Amino acid sequence: WVFIEGCKNPKSITILIRGGSQRVVDEAERSIHDALMVVKDTVEYPYVVVGGGAPEAVVSKKLKKRSASLASRQQLAVEKYADALESIPMTLAENAGMSLVDAQAELRTKSQVAGKPRFGVDAFKGKIVDLSSRDIYEPLSVKNQVINSGTEAACMILRIDDIISAGTPKGAPTSPGAEGYGGMPE
């Protein structure tokens, strides 16, 4: 092996991945690729937000407060959207081995006091902490993509549900064998 180190402004870099099995090497390669893509996203769109589900917790709290002023059906939709956002830090807490009830209560309390997205799940410590003081951030472009994709998927499901709910009007002729299961009369 020949290593050339200490070059100023290198044009290329080689990363050598080794592991005890092909599976370990594949996982290491995937992790390195993910890390490089995060760096690329941050270089292309240089904005970050606090990680650990902190923004989702604050937005969820504000949406729940806003939902109280909406009509019944809209209120339910906004509350469910807020619940979906809050599930992000709760999933992090669950994966960190934290008590979900305690984590949710502590996150809601600390987010309310802070008012800004600072407090989130520290998976290494298994606690709700001020992640901005620990310099734990996520690229804003990734956060935008996650929220947009989730919202689009939910809207698509709602549209499909509306189509299914509209269904066949009462009294309209049905296709042969449509009565009961398997075309058998009830």
N, C-alpha and C positions, 0 to 999 in steps of 0.2 A: 504494500500500500504506500502511496505517496500522498502526503497531506501538504497542501499549500495554505498557510494561514496568515491572517493579518493583512490581507489585500485591501487596498482602499478602493471603494466603489466597485465591488465585484459584479460582473454581469450575469453570473449564474452560480447556483449553489447545488450541491448534491447532498441528498439525505440518504444515508445508508440505514436500512431497517433490518434488524435481525430479531429472531425469536425462536423459541423452542419448537414451534410447530407452524404450519402454514396458516392456521387459524389465528394465531397470535400475530403473525406478520400482517395478515389481512386487516385485523382490527387496528393495529398500530398505523397502518397506511390510511385507513378510513379516518382515524382520529387526526392525523397530521393534515389530511386533505381538508377536513372540517375547520381546523384551526387556521389554515392558510386562506380559506374562503372568508372567514370572519375578518381576517386582516385585510383582504382585498376589498370587502364590503365597506370597511371603515375608512380605507384610503380613498375609495371612490365617493363615498358620502360620509364625510367626517363628523358625524353627530352620534352621540351615545346617550343612553338613559341608564339609570340605576338598574341593576339586575335583581335576581332573586324574587321576581314577581311583585316588586314594589310599585311599579306604575299600574299594574293590573289591580292591585288592592285599592289604590287611591281612586282610580276611574270607576271601579265597581261601587265603592262607597258613594261617590257623587251621582252615579246613575240610579242607585237605589233611592237616594234622597230626591232626585228629580222625578222618579216614577210616581211618587205620591201625588203629583199635580196633574197626572195624565188620566185619560179616560180608561175604563176598565180593561179593554182588550190591549190597548197600547201599554198600559201599566204592566200587565203580565209579561208582555214581550220584552220590555225594558228590564224588568226584574230578572227574567231568565237570562238575558244577555249579561247582566251584571253578575249573576251566579256563574255563568260560563267563564267570565274573566277571572273571578275569584278562584275558580278551580285550578288555575295555573299555579299560583303560589301554594295552594293546598296539595297539589300533586308533588311539587318540590319538597314540601314538608313531609309528606308520606314517604317519599323516596329517601329522605334523610332520617327516617325512623322516628319522627316526632309524633306526638299526640295531635291528631287533627283538630280536636275540639280546643285544646289549649293554644295551638298555633293560630287557629282562626281568631280566637278571642284576643290574643296578644297582638296579632297583626292589625286587626280592626282598631284596637285601642291606640296603638302607636301611630298608625296611619292618620287617625283622627287628630291626635295631638300635633303631629308634624305638619299635616296639610299638604305636604309635598312628598313626592315619591322618594323616600329615603330608606324606610324600613322594609326589609324583605327577609327571605329565608336564607340563612347561611347554612348550606348543606354540610359543610365541614364541621361546624360546631354544633349543629342541630338546634339552633336558636334563631329567634327573630332579632336582628340587629340592624344598626344604621350602616347600610352597605356603602353609602357614599363616603363614609369615613374610612372604609376598608378598600376603597377604589375598585369596587366590583361593578362593572358596567357591561352593557350589551350594545351592539350597533343598532342605531335607530332604524336603519334600512331593514334589518332582520325582523325587528319588532313590528314595523309597518306591514311587512309581508305576512307574518303570522296572523296578525289581527285581520288584515284584508282577506286572506284565504279562508279563515274561520267564518268571517261574516258572509262571504260569498257562498260558502257551503251551506250555512244556515238558511240564507235567503232561498237557495235552490230547493232545499228540503221543504220550506214553507210553500213555495210555488207548487211543488209536486203535491203537497198535502191539499192545497186549495183545489187543484185539478181533480184529485181523488174525491174530495168532499163534495164537489159539484156533482159528480157522478151522473147517473142516468136519472132524468126527471121521473117523478111518480106517475104511473099510468102509461109510461112509454113502453112499447113492445120490447121484449127481451129476446135474446138469442135462444134457439132451441136448446133444451136441456139446462137452462139457466135456473130452473127452480130447484132448490135444495142442493145437496151435495151429489156430485157425480151424475146429475141429470135425473135423479130419482125424485118422485113427488114426496112431499113431506107428509 
